[in-house]
Amino acid sequence: MKTFLIIFTALILTPLVNCQTNSPAYGKYIPVEEFDPSRNPAKDLNNAVAEAKRTGKRILLDVGGNWCIWCHYLDNFFEENEDVADYMHKNFVVLKINYSKENENKDFLSKYPKIPGYPHLFVLDENGKLLRSQDTSALEKGRGHDREKVFAFLKKWAEKN
């Protein structure tokens, strides 16, 4: 009976412990994959920097909002081009930064070059230093994004010279 209670208790507590260790405080990075006006981008970037240092990846800030049709086009591009998305996630810690009427994140974004349109990409090194500001209109083709241009951009900025 004692063995049964120990096993039963372990089975009940294990999922609870795993849920708690899925938070940044416990060392597991949780990616920010949605434009959310309630998020703190400075805190999110600190977590992304810690993850980039741990994994040796660069950071890709994707600035936009749910109101932005081209932001949805870019998201759809990655859904339809899984190999490009896989490459991106293998080489970058991707962090979505919200820009909307609800929250323009002016203080956070004031540290970066002016954004001419959305979505906009910033490539940072593993320490959070800006390497590239990318207007995504240069990566477009028709009513979407050009596979070769997007892939070339990611490959160029994934390289560490």
C-alpha positions as CSV (number, residue, x, y, z in Angstrom):
1,M,0.0,0.0,0.0
2,K,2.8,2.4,0.8
3,T,4.4,1.8,-2.6
4,F,1.1,2.4,-4.3
5,L,0.7,5.8,-2.4
6,I,4.3,6.9,-3.4
7,I,3.7,6.0,-7.1
8,F,0.3,7.6,-7.1
9,T,1.6,10.8,-5.5
10,A,4.5,10.9,-8.0
11,L,2.1,10.6,-10.9
12,I,-0.1,13.4,-9.6
13,L,2.8,15.8,-8.7
14,T,4.9,15.3,-11.8
15,P,2.7,17.2,-14.2
16,L,2.4,20.1,-11.7
17,V,6.2,20.4,-11.4
18,N,6.6,20.2,-15.2
19,C,4.1,23.1,-15.6
20,Q,6.0,25.2,-13.1
21,T,9.4,24.5,-14.8
22,N,8.0,25.7,-18.1
23,S,8.4,29.3,-17.0
24,P,11.4,31.5,-17.6
25,A,12.1,31.6,-13.9
26,Y,12.8,27.9,-14.1
27,G,15.1,28.3,-17.1
28,K,12.9,27.1,-20.0
29,Y,12.4,29.7,-22.7
30,I,8.8,30.3,-23.8
31,P,8.8,32.0,-27.2
32,V,6.5,35.0,-27.9
33,E,4.7,34.0,-31.1
34,E,1.8,36.4,-31.0
35,F,1.5,40.2,-31.2
36,D,0.2,40.9,-27.7
37,P,-0.3,44.5,-26.5
38,S,-0.2,43.4,-22.9
39,R,3.3,42.0,-23.0
40,N,6.4,43.7,-21.7
41,P,8.8,43.7,-24.7
42,A,11.9,44.6,-22.5
43,K,11.3,41.6,-20.3
44,D,10.6,39.4,-23.4
45,L,13.9,40.6,-24.9
46,N,15.8,39.9,-21.8
47,N,14.4,36.3,-21.9
48,A,15.3,36.1,-25.6
49,V,18.8,37.3,-24.9
50,A,19.3,34.6,-22.2
51,E,18.0,32.0,-24.7
52,A,20.2,33.3,-27.5
53,K,23.3,33.1,-25.3
54,R,22.3,29.6,-24.1
55,T,21.7,28.3,-27.7
56,G,24.2,30.4,-29.7
57,K,21.5,31.8,-31.9
58,R,20.8,35.3,-33.0
59,I,17.5,37.1,-32.2
60,L,14.9,38.1,-34.8
61,L,12.4,40.7,-33.6
62,D,9.3,40.7,-35.7
63,V,7.5,44.0,-35.1
64,G,3.8,44.4,-36.1
65,G,0.3,43.8,-34.9
66,N,-2.9,41.8,-35.4
67,W,-4.3,44.7,-37.4
68,C,-1.6,44.4,-40.0
69,I,-2.5,42.4,-43.1
70,W,1.2,42.1,-44.2
71,C,2.0,40.7,-40.8
72,H,-0.6,38.0,-41.5
73,Y,0.9,37.4,-44.9
74,L,4.4,36.9,-43.4
75,D,3.0,34.5,-40.8
76,N,1.2,32.6,-43.6
77,F,4.4,32.5,-45.6
78,F,6.2,30.7,-42.8
79,E,3.2,28.3,-42.3
80,E,3.3,27.5,-46.1
81,N,7.2,27.2,-46.2
82,E,7.9,24.9,-43.3
83,D,11.6,24.5,-44.4
84,V,12.2,28.2,-44.3
85,A,10.4,28.4,-40.9
86,D,12.5,25.5,-39.6
87,Y,15.7,27.2,-40.7
88,M,14.6,30.4,-39.0
89,H,13.8,28.7,-35.7
90,K,17.0,26.7,-35.8
91,N,19.1,29.9,-36.2
92,F,17.1,32.6,-34.4
93,V,15.2,33.2,-31.2
94,V,12.1,34.8,-32.8
95,L,10.3,37.4,-30.7
96,K,7.1,39.2,-31.8
97,I,6.9,42.8,-30.6
98,N,3.5,44.4,-30.7
99,Y,2.8,47.7,-32.3
100,S,-0.8,48.8,-32.3
101,K,-3.3,51.5,-31.1
102,E,-3.6,49.6,-27.8
103,N,0.2,49.7,-27.2
104,E,2.8,51.3,-29.5
105,N,5.6,50.2,-27.3
106,K,7.2,53.6,-27.9
107,D,9.8,53.4,-25.2
108,F,11.0,50.0,-26.3
109,L,11.0,50.7,-30.0
110,S,12.7,54.2,-29.6
111,K,16.0,52.3,-29.1
112,Y,15.8,51.0,-32.7
113,P,15.9,52.8,-36.1
114,K,12.6,54.3,-37.4
115,I,10.3,51.7,-38.8
116,P,8.9,52.7,-42.3
117,G,6.2,50.0,-42.3
118,Y,4.9,46.8,-40.8
119,P,5.9,44.1,-40.3
120,H,9.5,45.1,-39.7
121,L,12.4,42.8,-38.7
122,F,15.4,43.6,-36.5
123,V,18.3,41.1,-36.3
124,L,20.1,41.2,-33.0
125,D,23.2,39.3,-31.9
126,E,23.1,37.0,-28.9
127,N,23.7,40.0,-26.6
128,G,20.8,42.0,-28.0
129,K,23.0,44.3,-30.1
130,L,21.3,45.5,-33.3
131,L,22.9,44.0,-36.5
132,R,20.2,44.8,-39.1
133,S,17.0,46.7,-39.6
134,Q,15.0,45.1,-42.4
135,D,12.0,46.7,-44.2
136,T,10.0,43.6,-45.2
137,S,8.7,45.3,-48.3
138,A,12.1,44.4,-49.9
139,L,11.2,40.7,-49.2
140,E,7.8,40.9,-50.9
141,K,6.6,39.6,-54.3
142,G,3.0,40.4,-55.4
143,R,0.6,39.9,-52.5
144,G,3.0,37.9,-50.4
145,H,6.7,37.3,-49.7
146,D,9.3,36.0,-52.0
147,R,10.7,32.6,-50.9
148,E,14.2,33.2,-52.2
149,K,14.5,36.7,-50.8
150,V,13.3,35.7,-47.3
151,F,15.5,32.6,-47.2
152,A,18.5,34.6,-48.4
153,F,17.9,37.2,-45.7
154,L,17.7,34.6,-43.0
155,K,20.8,32.8,-44.3
156,K,22.8,36.0,-44.5
157,W,21.9,37.1,-41.0
158,A,22.2,33.6,-39.3
159,E,25.9,33.5,-40.2
160,K,28.3,34.6,-37.5
161,N,31.3,36.3,-39.0
